[in-house]
Amino acid sequence: MKFNKYPLSKEIKDNIERLGWRKPTDIQYRCISVVMRGDDVLAIAQTGTGKTAAFAIPIIHSLQMAK
């Protein structure tokens, strides 16, 4: 799956593209949809694998939608 397939705001998709991210890392792939559903996630992954983006992307999206 690519980032542009997630139901994210255009602004988030544009910024992800600007960063040069095309495809989510494994931890992002496994977590983004779950967090977007509002479910809790407990995940372990090495440093530099994209954990912060895995939870921040859907949280920022939900904050934008709540405006």
N, C-alpha and C positions, 0 to 999 in steps of 0.2 A: 504494500500500500504506500502511496505517496501522501505527503502532507496536504496536497490540494484536494484529496478525496475526503478529508474530515469535514464535518459540517461546522467550520469555523468562520468567523467574520472575515470579510474581504481584507480589512486592515491587518488582521493577524496573518492571514495567508500572504499578503504582500510583504510583510516584515520577515516572515520565515523565508520567503524567496530571496529577499534582499540579503539575508544572512548566508545564502547559498545552500540552505538545507533543502534537499530534495526528498529524501526518504528518512522516515524516523528510525532511530536506533531500536534495538530489540526491546529495551525497557520502555521506550516511548510508545512503540507499537502495542505493547501489552497493557499499558496503563492509560493512555489518553482517552480511549473510548469508555473505559470503566469510570474514570474520574468525571467525564462528561455526563454520564448517567447519574452521577451523584453518589456512587458507591465508594466505600473506603478501599484504600490500597495499602498493603504492606509489602514493600519491595526492597530487595537487596541487590546492588550492582556495584561494580568497581567505579572508582573516581574517573570522571571524564566520559561516562557513558550516556549522559543526558537526563539524569534523574530530575534535576531541577526543572528542565523544560517539560518533562513528562507530567508534572503536576501543575506547573505554572501556566502552560498554554491553555488547558481547559478552564482553569480558575479565572484567568484574565478574560477569556471568552464569556464566561458566565457573568462576570462583572459588567462587561460591555452590554450584554443582553438585558441586564437589570436596569439600565439607565432609562 
